[in-house]
Amino acid sequence: MNLWILILFGMFGGLVRNLVGLAKNKVFTGKKKFSNVKFWIPMIISAMIGAFCALLTIEDYRIALLAGYAGTDLIQGLYKMTK
């Protein structure tokens, strides 16, 4: 499978996780103020982490999507397994 497709799916997974967290934060805390910096910086970081995690997976776009969503949890789990 094409490496770029895995990266894109990983990035998408990271973005979805960040959007879910943002929605949860707005619903549970009732914050109404929107900050561009607090939105875009985590989105970019989540996409980068998702892309990295997707590269750690086998060549399956579904696993890459889940790895991107799991993000840092996946990295931490892999680190603990090798330690």
N, C-alpha and C positions, 0 to 999 in steps of 0.2 A: 504494500500500500504506500501511497505517496506520503513522504515525511511531512509535507506542508499541510496535508489534510489532518494528520494527527495533531499538529501544532494548533491549527484553527479550532478543532474540536476541544482541545485542552483549554484554549483561551476562552471559548464559549462557556465551558463548564465553570471556569473561574469567575467569569462575568455573572453567570446565573447565581452562583453562590453569594457574590457580593450584593446583587440586587435583592436576593431573599433576605439577607441580613439588614439591608437598608429598609426594606418594607417592614420587617419585624420591629426594627428600632422605631420607626415612625408610628406603628400601630400601638406598641406597648408603652412608649414613653410620651406619645402625643406631641412630639416636636413638629412644629409647623414651619420653622425657618429652614431655608435651603441654602447651603453653601456650595459654590462650584468647586472650590478646592477640596472640600471634604467629600465630594462626590467623585471627581475625576482622578485624584491621586490613588485612592483605593481601587478604583476600576482598573487603572493601568497596572498596578502591582498585582491584583488578582489575575489579570490576563497573563502577566509574565509568569507567575507561579503556576498557573494552569497549563501554560505551554511547556514549562519545564517538567511538570509531573507527567504530561502526556508523552514526553520523550522517554520517560522511565518505563513505560508500559510496552506490552507487545504490540504488534501491528494490527490493532483492531480499533476502529474509530469509536465504538461504544465504550470500550474500556478507557480510551483516551478522554472521552467526555466525562466519565465518572471520576477518573484520576484528576482531571481539571477541577471538578466540583469538590473533591476531597482535599485538594491543595496541600496545605502544610501538614494536615493529618497524615497524608500518605508519606510525605518526606520523613516525618518523625517516626512512623511505623517502620519504614525501610531502614532508617538509621539504627533503631533499636534491635532490628533483626540481625544486622551485621555486626553489632557491637558485642 
